[in-house]
């Protein structure tokens, strides 16, 4: 499995854990859990959200870097011999005009 695929699997798993924690906090609140249990669950949820905020930019950066690497490189345009001749002729004309 490539590094990008492993990272993506880890991010999916982290998101599932975060969703499960959110459901558990809602369940504790609805069932009237004691304040201590509810506060501990909220701290865990806050820590998981913080980790998610840290991981997400890395995932996006890695995904965009991988797509840039896999993108086909644009073909270099072949310069025409006429382009170089024209530039030489223009520069030569300026030098001639400057002498007059």
N, C-alpha and C positions, 0 to 999 in steps of 0.2 A: 504494500500500500504506500502511495506517495505521501510526502510530508503534507501537502495540501489536503489530501483526502483524510489523513489522520486528524489534522487540525479541524476540518469540517465536522467529522464525527464527534470530536470532543466538544465542539461548540453546540452541536445538536443535543448531546447528552447534558451539557451545562444548562441549556435552555429548558430541557425537561425537568431537571432538578429544581430550577427556579420556579417553574409552573407548579410543581408538586408542593413546594414550600408555600407558595401563595395560597393554594387550596387548603393546606393545613392551617394556615393562619386564619383564613375565613371560617374554617370549621371550628377552630377554638373560640373565635369570637361569637359565632352563632350558638354554640353549646354552652356559653357562659363559663368558660374556664377561669380559673383564678388569675388575678392580675400578674403575678410572678411568672406563670407559665406563658401568658400572652406576651409579656414584655420580652421574655427570652426568645420566643418564636419570632417576634418582631426584630430583635437584634440579629438573629440568624438570617432572616429575610433581607435585612439591610445589607449584611455582609455579602450575601449572594448577589444582590443587585449591584453592589460595588464591583465585585469581581466580573460581572457581566459587562459593566461599563468599561472595565480595563481590557477585557478580552476582545470585545467587538471591534475596536479600531485595528487591532492586530490581524483579525480575521479578514477585515475589508482590505487592509494593506497587502496581505499575502495573496488574497484572491486577485486583486488588481495587478500585482506584480506577476503572478502566474499567467494571467491573460495577456499581459504585455509581452512576456517571453514567448508564449505560444502563438502570438499573432504573426502572420507572415510579414516579412520585412519588405518595404516598398522597393521596387526595382530602381536602380540608379539610372537616370536618363543619360543616354549616350550623347555626348556633345558632338555637335556637327563641326566639321572642319571650317565651315563658313562662319561660325560664331567667333572663333579665334581670329580669323582673317579680318572680320569686320571690326573687332576691337583694335587690332593692330592698325588698320586703316584709319580709324577715328583718332587714335593717339598720334599717329604720324601726321594726320591733317592738322591737329592742334599744334604740333611742333612746327610745322611749316608756317601756319598762320602766326605763331608767336614770333617767328624770325622776321616776318615782313613788316 
